[in-house]
Amino acid sequence: MAPSGGHAHPQSTAPHPSQVGYANGGVDPASKTYSFVSLPGNTVRKRPRRRYDEIERLYSCNFPGCTKAYGTLNHLNAHVNMQKHGVKRHPNEFKEMRKQWRKMKKEQE
């Protein structure tokens, strides 16, 4: 029976999946097999990540009670920002410390 407005709900006119042909000539896309060939020149190896114990943690958080230290200034600043440990630190704060560190590394070689 039609609703009070006199309009009947239209019936779905979409065909059944078994009646639909595939756009690629009737071949089921799930049955395709692909052959992946490596491209020439794609043999560049990425630099491996440093392990936890290999990171020289030069950049320390100076917030009272915080003992965190990081291997990069960017990671320290992410920590400072997320934990609300003050303002962003700048590279010139660490200029002398990095100079001493480079000198020490050179002497070890």
N, C-alpha and C positions, 0 to 999 in steps of 0.2 A: 504494500500500500504506500502511496506517496505521502510525504510529510505535509503538514498543513499549508505550506507555501505552494503546493502543486508541482514542485520540482522533484523529480526522482533522481537518486544518486546514479551517476553514469557507471556502467559496468566497465571493468578493466578490459581494454582492447589490445593489450600487449600480447604478442604471440608467445607460445610456450617455448622454452629454451631448445627443445628438440626440433622445433620448426625453423630456428634461426641458423643461417649459414655464416661461416666465419669470413671476415673481410679479406683474409689472406688465401683465398681460393679454396675454402672448405677444410683447411687443416687446423686441427685443434692446437692452439698455442701451447697447451700443457704438454703435448707430446713432442715438441721440438727439442732437439739436442744441440747444444752450442759447443763450439770448439774455441777455447781461448788460447790465443797465441801471444807470447810475450813480444812486446815491441822492441826493436833494436834501440840501443841507447838508454834503455830503462833499467840499467843494471847499477845505478848509483845507489850506494848504501848510505843510510842515514847514520849520523853520529849517534853512538849509543848513549843512553841516559846515564848520568852519574848515579852510582849506588849511594844509599843514605850515608854510609861511613866515608865516602870519598868527597863529600861536599865540605869545603872549607867555609865555615860559618863566620864570615867577617862582619856581617851587618846585624848588630844587636839592637833589640828594642830597649829604649831607655825609660819606659814607663815604670813607675815604682812597683816593685813586686813581680814584674814580668821578666822571665829568664830566657825568652825565645831569642834565637839567632838564626839568620838565614844566609844562604850562599849568594843571593842577589838582592840588590836594592829594591828591585821591583817586587820581590816576594815579601820583603820587610814592609814595604808600603802597603801591600795588600793586607797584611796582618794588622798594621796600624789603623788602616781604614775600617776593616771589619770589626775589630775589637774596640774601636773608639779610644785608641791609645795616643791621642794627640794629633798633631798636624803631620802632613806628609814630609818625609825626610828628603833632603836634596843631595845630589852627588858631591857638591862642594864641601859638605860636612865630612865626607869620607876621603877627601883628596889626599891628605897627608897619610892616612892609614893605608890607602891603596899603594902609595909610593913606597912606604916601608915594606909592605907585603911583596911587591915586585922585586925590591932589592934583596929581600930574604930568599925568595925563590931563585933569583939569579945566582946567589952565593951557594945554594944547595946543588946547582947543576955542575 
